[in-house]
């Protein structure tokens, strides 16, 4: 909904939004303007703000920006599977305690159903379960979406480096395997033993950039190259200074301010 609302707002303000036209290459013209290749057509731009993943941008840059491309190509990302589960006649436990390898209810459910556990969700250390990143309590955040009759909804996030390890071994992870693993996590960590009434599985490839040791040095190197070459290119998005939605919004705000030569307002 957020990108759709942004597109609508920008279009109403006279901004051209080109959809379904992925950039296939960038080249710098003699007069210092970019030529942006879009398949069988191209356009020119005074300045480019790139919000695509760093590794994608590295493949689009011209040969004379090879040092920058090499740095950006080292900022990798991992895949995540998002499994949405809905349970009829179920509740979150009142309290959750951490045990070795599990997260289980501290006390059995009383006869009088307690209120839902208040919280966004929980994260799972890789030492407990390398495949499960965490579980979001959707019914706590958006109870109005629980349906009628209401059902408990949670989202299990799987993947990260675990996906990388499997893919490096040439192993494919089926949607059925992801569904089973998500249900096992919900049963073990939240006491949701009954099968869910609904289940949706979506795999997002290379969606979370990894800020490995020395990441700040990569950013510093990229900034120095852009400044030294005076390239009309600004980097924005999740690959650089934060992967959260708010981080990306702030990244775009600062990118626009730099292009306009002004400081963003707080």
N, C-alpha and C positions, 0 to 999 in steps of 0.2 A: 504493500500500500504506500509506503514512503516514497520509493522511486516513481511510482505512478503519479502521486500528488505533486512531486517536484517537477515532473515532466509537464503536467497540466499547467502549473504555475508559470514555468519558464515559457511555454508556448504562448500563453496569454500575454506575456510581456515581449513577444516578438523574437524569442530565441529559436533558432532552427535546431531541432533534435533529429538526428539521422539514425534511424533504427534499422537493425539487420544489415549493417554495412561495416563489418569489422575492418580495422586498419590493418593493412598488409605490409606497410613500410613507411619510414620517414626519411626524407633527404633534405639537406640544407642547400638552398639556392644561393647564387652568387650575391644577391642583394640582402642576404641574411634572413630571408623568409623560409618557412618550412613548406615543403611539398608533402602533403599527407595522401598516401595512396590508399584507395578504398576499392580493391578489386579491379574492375575495369574502368574506374574513374579516379579523379584526384581533386584535391582542393588545396588552396594556399592559406597559410596562417602566419600572422605576425608572431604569435606565441602559442606554445602548446603546454597545457596542464595535463599531465598523464596520471590517471587514477587506476590504470590497469595494474595487475601484479608486476612486481619488479622483474621477475623472470620472463614475463611476456614482453615487457618493454625492451628488455635486453636483445630480443630477437628482431625488433623493429628498427633499432637505431642504425644509422649509416656507418660505414667502415671507419670514417675519421673520428667516430665516438667509441671506438673499440675499447679503450680503457674503462669508460663508464659502463659499457655493456658487460664487460667481464665482472665488474663489481656487482652490478644488479643481478647477474645470473647466479650469483652465490646466495642470494636471498631466496630460499626455498619455502615451500608450503606443504602442509599435510592435509589429508582427506579426513572427512568426518561423516559418519552416518547418523542421521537424526530419526529416531523411532518414536512416533506418537502413539501412546497407549491410552485407551479408555476402559474403565472398569465400572460395571453396574453394581450398586449396593456395596460400595467399598469406601473406606476412609483411610486417610493417612494416620499413622500412629501418633499418639500424643507426644511421645519423646522417642528419640532415636539415639542409641548408644553405639559407639564404635567398638567393635570387637575385631580380633585379628582376622582379616579376610572378609568380614561381613559388616553390614549395618542393619541391625534388627531392632524391632520394638523392645523397649525396656520393660513394658508391662503388657499383659494381654488386654484386649479391648474390654472395657466394662460394659455392663448391661445397658446403661444410659450412654448412647454414643457421644464421645467427646467432640469438641470443635476441631476443625482441621488444623493440622500443624501450620503455624504461621511462619512463612519463610519463602524465599525465592526458589530454593533447592539446595543441593549439596554437591560438592566435588569429591571425587574419589582418587586418592593417591595411587600412582602406578604400582606401588608396592603391594596394594590390596588387590587390584584388578587392572592389569595393563590394558585391557580392551575398553573399559568403561571410563569415560571422562567425568561424567556426572549425571544427575537427574534433576530436571526442573519440575516444580510443582505447579503445573498450569492452572489447576483449579483454585489455587490460592491467589494467583495474580489476576485471573480472569474468570471468576465464578459464573459470570453471566453467560459464558460460552459452554457451560456444562450440559446443556440440552435439557429435554423433558421426556421422561423423568431424568433428573440430574445424574451424571456419572462422573466419577473421579478421573481426572486426566493428568497424565505425567508425560514428560518427554525425556527419553534416555539418549544421551549422546555417546556414541562409540567412535573409536578411531584414534587419530593422532599418530604417534610414532608406531603404534601397534599395526596400523594399516601399512605403513612404510615397510615394516619388517616382513609382513605377509607378501606384499607386492614384490619385494626384493627376492623372495623365495619362489616367485612365480605362482603363488597361490591366489585363487580368486575367491572372494567372499560373496556368497549368494544372499539375496534378500531374506530368504528363509532362515539362514544361519544368523543374520543380524537380528531378525525378529526373536528367535529363540534366546539369543544372548541378552537382549533387552528385557525379555520377560523374566529370565533368571535373575537379572540384576534387580528388577523391581520386587521380585519375590524375596530375594535374600536381604536386600537393603531396606525395604519398606514393608515387608510382610504381606505383599499382594500376591497371594498364592493362587487365586482363581484365574482362569484364562481371561484375557481382556475381551470385551465385546467388539472393540474396533482396534485396528492396528494399521499404521501407515509408516512406510520405510522410504526414506530418501537419502541417497548418498551424494555428498557434495565434494567433488574432486578438487584437491589442492586449494582449499578454501581458507586455511588459517596459516598465515606466514609464520615462520619460525625465527625468532630472534636469538640466534645462537651466540656463543661466546665471541666477543669482538664485534657485535653488530654495530655499535656506535662508531667503530673505526670505518666500517663500510659506508655509513652515512656521511662521515666526515670526508672520506675520499671522494664520494660522489659530489658533495657540495663544493669541494675544492676544484674538481674538474669543471663543473658547470660555471663556476666563477672565473676560472682561468681562461676558458674558451669563450666566455660570454654567450653561451648557448641560450636562446630564448625558450628554455624548457624548465618547467617546474614540476617537481615530484610530489604526489599526494596519494592518499589512500592507505590501506592497511599494512602495506609492506614496510613501513618506515618507523612510525612513532606511536603505534597503538593499533590493536585489532578490533576494539569495541566500536559499536556504532557511533558513540559519542566522540571517540578518538578520530574516526573517519570524518565526521562532520567538522570537527575542529581543524583537521588537516586541510580540508577543502576551503574552509574560511581563511586560514592563514595563507594558503596558496593564492587565493584571489587577491588578498591584501598585498602580497608581495608583487604580483603582476601590476597592480594599480599603484604601487609605491606608497601604500599607506599601512598603518598598523591596525589590525582588527580590533574593534571595540570589545570590551569584556562583557 
